[in-house]
Amino acid sequence: MAVTLKDVALRAGVSIRTVSNVVNNYPYVTPEMRERVKKALEELHYQPNLSARYLRKGSSGIIAYAIPDLSNVYFSEIGEAIIKAGRERSYTVLIDRTKGRESERQVLQGLTPHLIDGVILSPFASEPEDLAPRAGSIPIVLLGDRIYEVPYDHVTYDNIATARTATQHLIGLGRKHIAAIGVQESDSHETETSRLRLRGYTEALTEAGLPVDPHLIVRGLPLFNRNNGAKALRQLLALDTPPDGIFCFNDHLALGVMRAIHEAGYRVPEDIAVVGFDDIEDSRYSIPSLTTISPDKEKIGYLATTFLLGRIDGTRTGPPERVEVPCQLIVRESTTVTS
């Protein structure tokens, strides 16, 4: 016979309501009482009847995390934070790779409330009409840089300011020919992330009195990956005046760039200093280690999940918010010349 809440209540010497509050992670239980119930749950090997619970609540207990690129570790690291925050509230996270307008639309329209209770979406190509609320639509939280006039919470960071900081760091090292790698396109238009980072890069050069050389800006990249970073570097080395500093719009590009620099017989950072963006785990262990912009990914995932679950359970009822999380420049060996 399956263990019931009544069985647990008898073992712990508390009411069934108290056991239910602990199982559902409600805050209105004293620490001492919570520990007694948890001990009884463990001793009796209690397993909640999730199907019955979700039927009573009218929800599935599942949220979706929809991202454009599953191979990009940045999204994976945010996903870990989302899964952690969801698990604390007994939610399962379904991960879906979109990578285009049609697939993003399918996530929003095809995954019905019978399957998921809400979506955390990092849009790559969606247009405002794709995100317009509809009757019976599920709660949505947006990640990233694309700004929509839609009534959803949005978690992001200042890409212009951070790209300016990365470029200023290279300028401060005395680099005069600074390249930018990562102008990404979707349907022949620059993506919002690359547009904003390019703007920060150009602003930093202009403020320092340096020319913005279009030959040093690598455009048309389909993906932010190591292979495209290496290709872009070989393209830049073919110029009459190769770069002495490079700002890569993500760490994957930067890692490919550093490998190609090494293969070409140049040194990082003595000949070419490199800065990335995202502070993925690989950046700490590459040789040399990578200087990079580090967004607070843990906070991004936590806020997105908290906002979404608040909309789902009705505890978050105010107008939508757009929240910017902090970023910082992490200086490592790829820009630090050691004697």
N, C-alpha and C positions, 0 to 999 in steps of 0.2 A: 504494500500500500504506500502511496506517495505521502510524504510528510506534509502536513497542512500548517497554516498559520496558528491554528488552535494548539497543535502539538508543540510548536515552538513557544507559544505563550505559556503553556503549562510548565515547560521545562525552565523558562526564564522567570516564572512567577510574575508575569505582567499581563496586561490586557491584550486582546487580539489587535485592537487599534494601535497600540504602541508598537507591536511587531510590524504591522503594516506600514507605520510611519518610518521605521528603520529600513525596511526592505525597499521602500520607495524614496529613501534618502531625504525625507522631509526634515527641516531643521528643528522642529518643536519637540525635541527629545533631549533629556539631560545626558551628558557624557557618560555618567555611571550607568544609566538605564540602557544607553546605546550599546555599551560594552557587554552588558548581560545578555542582551538579545543577540548580538553578533556571536557570542560564545555558544549560545543555544543553537543558532543557525548552523554553525560549524559542527557541533557535536551530532546534530541530527541529519547532517548532509542535506539541508533543505535546498530544493531546486524550484525556483518560481515558475508558475505556469504562465509563460509569456503570452501564449495565444489568448488565454482568457483575459489577461491583463489588458492587452491591446484592444481586444474586442470591447471591453468595458469602457476604455478610454476613447475609443473611436480613432485610434492612431496605430501606426505600425511599429513605432520605436526605432525607425531607421531614417537617417538623413543622408543626403548625397553630397559628395565633394567632387565637383566637376572641374577638370583642369585641361588645358590644351596640349600638354606634353608630359607624358608619364615618365619619360627618360630624364627629365630635368629634376635634379636632386632638390632644387629649391622648393618645388611643389611637394616633393616627398617629405621634406622636413616640416613644412607647414602641416601636411597631412598627419604627421605623427602627433602634433599638438592638437589637431582637431579630434583625432581618435581618442587621445587621452582625455580631453575635456568632455567628449561625448560619453565615454565609458563611465565617467564619474556621475553621470546622470542616467545611466543604464540605457544609453542609445548606441546603436550600431551604425558605423559609417560605411556607406557604399561609395566606392571610388569609380568615377567614369571619366574616360579620356574623350575630349570633344574634338579639338583641333579644327574648328571651322564653324561657320555660321549655322549651317543646316544641322549639324550634330548638337550644337548648343541649343538650338530650338527644340530638338527632339528631347533633350534632357528636361527642358522646362515644360514641354507639352505632353511628352510621351510617358514620363514617369509620373503616374497619377497618384493622388493622395492615398490610394489603396496600397501603394507600394512604399512610398516615402512620405515623410511628414514635412520636409523642407529641403532646400538646396543652398549650399555654399558654392557660388559660381565665380570662377576666374575667367571672365569673358575675353575671347581673342578676336572675334569678328561679329558679335551680335550687334544689331541695330536697335534703337529705342523701341520700335514697334514690336520687336521680338520679346521684349521684357515688359510690355504693357500689362498691367494686372487684368485678369479675366475672372469671371464668376467661377468660384470654386477653386481658384488657383492657390497654390501652396506658398508659404513664406519663403523669401529669398534673401540671402545676404551676398553682397558683391565684394570681390577682392580685386585689387589692382588699380589701374590708372584710368580706365575709360569712364568718363563721367556721363551719367544718364539722368535725364529729368524723370526719374521713376521713384516711387515711394518705397525704397528699400534701404536698409542699413548698408553702409559701405565702409570697409576697412582698407586703408591704403597708407602710403607714405609719400613724402615730397621728392619725387624723382628729379625735378629740376635742381633743387638745392643740393641733393646728394651727388648728382653728376657734376655739378659745379665744384663741389668739394674734392671729388676724385681728380678732376682736371687741374684744379689749383695746386693739389699736392704735387703733381708732375711738374707744373710750372715752377713751384718753389724749389724743385731739385735742379733748376737751371735748364730744363729741357725746352727746346725751341721748336721742334717739329713733332707735334703731338698728334697722333692718329686716333680716330674713333672707329671701333669695329662693333657693328650690331644694329645698323639701320634695317629693321625687319619689315617686310611688306606682307599685307594680306589683301587679296583682290586689287593689287596694284596701288594700294594706299599704305602709307607708313602706319605701323601699329602705334597705339598711343604710348606704350612704354618707350619704344625707340624714339618717338618724336620728342618726348619730354626729356629723355637723357641726352639727345642730340642738342636740344636747346640749352641745357645746363652746360654742356661741353663748349658750345659756341659762345655763350655768355662769359665763361671764364677766360677764354682766349681773347675776346674783345676787351674785357676789363683789363687784361694784362698788356694790351697793345700788340698782341700777336695776330698775324693774319689767319683767317679761316680758309685753309686750302682744301678745296673740294676733292683733290686727288688723295688726301689723307683720310677721307671719310668713305668707309667701305659700306656700300648699300646693297639692297636686294637679297639679304640672307634669308633663306627659307626657315632655318632653324638655328637656335642658339646652342650649337654643339661644338665639340672639340675639333671635329673634322673641318667645319666651316671656319673656325678660328685659325687653323693651320693654313687653309687655302687663302684666307684674307691676308695673313702675314706674308706669304710668298708673293702675293700681288703687290703688297706695299714695298717689299724689298727690291722689286723690279723698277721702282721709281728712281729718277736721277738723284733725288735727295730722300733717302729712306728715313723713316721716323726714328727719333731717339727716345720717344715715350709713346705708350699706347694705353688708351682707356677702352677697355672691353666692357660691353653692356651686360655681360654676365660672366661668372667664373668658368663655365664650360668653354666659352670662347677663349678666355685668358689661358686656360690650361693647354689648349691646342696651339695658341700663339707661342707660349713658352717652349713647347716641344719643337715647333718649327724654327724658332730662333736658334735653339741648340743645334738642330740638324744643319742649319745654314752656317754654322761656325761663329755665331755671335754669342755674346754673354748677356745674361740678365742678372743684375740691372746695369752693369757697367756700360754696355753699348745701347741697350734698349730697356728702359724701365716699364713695368707692366702693372696696371691696376685693374682689378675685376669688380664684380658686383654680385652680391648675394651671400658671401661668406659661407659657402657650403663646406662640408667636412673635408673634402678633398683639398681645399685651398690651404688648410693648415699642415698638410702632410706632403704637398708637392715639393720638389727640389728645383729651384728655391721655393720657399713658402710664399704664398700669394698675398700681396696687399690688396685689400678689397673693402667695399662698402658692406656693412653688416646691418641688415634690417632685423628688428626684434621678431623673429619668426614665431617664437613661442607665444608672444603676445598677440600676433596676428591671428594665429589659430585659436587661441583662447577667446579673444574678443568675438571673432566671427561665430564660433560655436555658442557662446553665451548669448549673443544677440539673437541668433536663430532660434535657440531653444526658448528664449524669452518670448519671442513672437508665437511660437508653437503653443506654449502653455498659457499664454495670455497675461503673463506677468510683465511683459514689456509692451506698453500700450501708447507711449508717447510718439511724437513724430520721428521719422527716420533720421539717423545721424550719419554724418561722414566723419570718421575718426582717422587721424594720422598717427601712426606709431613711430617711435624714434628710430633713427639709423645712426651709425657711427663709422668713421674710417678706421680700419684696423691695419696698421702699418707693419708689414713683414719684409722678408728678404728680397722680394722682387722689385722693391724700390729703395732698398737700403744698401749702399755700398760699404762693405766692411774692409778695413785696411789689414 
